[in-house]
């Protein structure tokens, strides 16, 4: 398991002149079959962590399948059954969780890479 260096993207200014930055962090080798939840350090200050706005949470299984959103719909007849997503953000980490017995709870996701892209106020 390895946490990669974060990637920063260009910033934007909102109507109030606040500078927002986009950041992507990753965790390589999440055994989603065994561990239903994961936390990844975001590397922000406490004040910045209070402004986090999640853009996407993507999974890349080592089984060779394409990227999948962690908020993947489990059942089109019941849109409330999501595969998982961001549970919460605290002063130091972003916590994600997959749904038990769902799409990501299988051997094909034993060694998946997790990519979280988010915005924060600088």
C-alpha positions as CSV (number, residue, x, y, z in Angstrom):
1,X,0.0,0.0,0.0
2,X,1.3,3.4,-0.9
3,X,0.1,7.0,-0.7
4,X,1.1,8.9,-3.8
5,X,2.2,12.5,-3.9
6,X,-0.8,14.8,-4.3
7,X,-1.4,16.6,-7.6
8,X,-2.4,20.2,-7.7
9,X,-4.4,21.8,-10.5
10,X,-5.1,25.4,-11.4
11,X,-7.1,27.6,-9.1
12,X,-10.3,29.6,-9.6
13,X,-11.6,32.7,-8.0
14,X,-15.1,32.9,-6.7
15,X,-17.3,36.0,-6.8
16,X,-16.0,37.1,-3.4
17,X,-12.4,36.9,-4.6
18,X,-11.6,33.7,-2.7
19,X,-9.0,31.5,-4.3
20,X,-10.1,27.8,-4.7
21,X,-7.5,25.1,-5.5
22,X,-8.1,21.7,-6.9
23,X,-6.2,18.7,-5.5
24,X,-6.1,15.0,-6.2
25,X,-4.8,12.5,-3.6
26,X,-4.5,8.8,-4.1
27,X,-4.1,5.6,-2.1
28,X,-2.7,2.6,-4.0
29,X,-3.6,-0.9,-3.0
30,X,-6.8,-0.7,-1.1
31,X,-8.2,-4.2,-0.4
32,X,-11.8,-3.2,-0.7
33,X,-12.9,-6.8,-0.3
34,X,-11.4,-7.0,3.2
35,X,-11.5,-3.3,4.3
36,X,-14.9,-1.5,3.9
37,X,-13.5,1.9,4.9
38,X,-10.3,3.9,4.2
39,X,-8.9,7.2,5.3
40,X,-6.4,9.3,3.3
41,X,-4.4,12.3,4.6
42,X,-5.4,15.4,2.7
43,X,-2.4,17.5,3.7
44,X,-4.4,20.7,4.3
45,X,-4.4,23.1,7.2
46,X,-7.3,22.9,9.7
47,X,-8.9,26.0,8.2
48,X,-8.6,24.7,4.6
49,X,-10.0,21.3,5.6
50,X,-13.3,23.1,6.7
51,X,-13.8,24.2,3.0
52,X,-13.3,20.9,1.2
53,X,-15.7,20.2,-1.6
54,X,-15.4,16.7,-3.1
55,X,-15.4,16.5,-6.9
56,X,-15.0,12.7,-7.4
57,X,-13.9,9.5,-5.8
58,X,-12.7,7.0,-8.4
59,X,-11.6,3.4,-8.1
60,X,-9.1,1.6,-10.4
61,X,-9.3,-2.1,-9.8
62,X,-6.1,-4.1,-10.5
63,X,-8.3,-6.7,-12.3
64,X,-7.9,-4.5,-15.4
65,X,-11.4,-3.1,-15.5
66,X,-11.9,0.6,-16.2
67,X,-12.1,3.4,-13.6
68,X,-15.3,3.3,-11.5
69,X,-16.9,5.9,-9.4
70,X,-17.2,4.9,-5.7
71,X,-20.7,6.3,-5.9
72,X,-21.6,3.7,-8.5
73,X,-25.3,2.8,-8.4
74,X,-25.9,-0.7,-7.1
75,X,-29.4,-1.1,-8.4
76,X,-31.1,1.1,-11.0
77,X,-34.5,0.3,-9.4
78,X,-33.3,1.7,-6.1
79,X,-31.1,4.8,-6.6
80,X,-30.4,5.0,-2.9
81,X,-28.2,2.0,-3.1
82,X,-24.8,3.6,-3.9
83,X,-21.5,1.7,-3.8
84,X,-20.2,4.1,-1.2
85,X,-18.6,7.5,-1.1
86,X,-17.0,10.0,1.2
87,X,-18.2,9.5,4.7
88,X,-16.6,12.7,6.2
89,X,-13.7,15.0,6.1
90,X,-11.9,16.0,9.3
91,X,-8.9,18.2,10.1
92,X,-6.4,15.7,8.7
93,X,-8.1,13.0,6.6
94,X,-10.8,12.2,4.1
95,X,-12.7,9.1,5.0
96,X,-14.3,6.9,2.3
97,X,-16.4,3.8,2.7
98,X,-17.8,1.2,0.4
99,X,-21.2,-0.5,0.9
100,X,-21.1,-4.0,2.4
101,X,-22.2,-6.7,0.1
102,X,-22.1,-4.3,-2.8
103,X,-20.3,-4.0,-6.1
104,X,-16.9,-3.3,-4.6
105,X,-17.1,-6.1,-2.0
106,X,-15.5,-8.8,-4.1
107,X,-12.2,-10.3,-5.1
108,X,-12.0,-8.1,-8.3
109,X,-11.4,-5.2,-5.9
110,X,-8.7,-6.8,-3.7
111,X,-6.0,-4.4,-4.8
112,X,-7.7,-1.2,-6.0
113,X,-6.3,2.3,-6.4
114,X,-8.3,5.1,-4.8
115,X,-8.3,8.6,-6.3
116,X,-10.0,11.5,-4.5
117,X,-10.3,14.9,-6.3
118,X,-11.5,17.9,-4.4
119,X,-11.5,21.6,-4.1
120,X,-10.6,23.7,-1.1
121,X,-10.4,27.4,-0.3
122,X,-6.8,28.5,-0.1
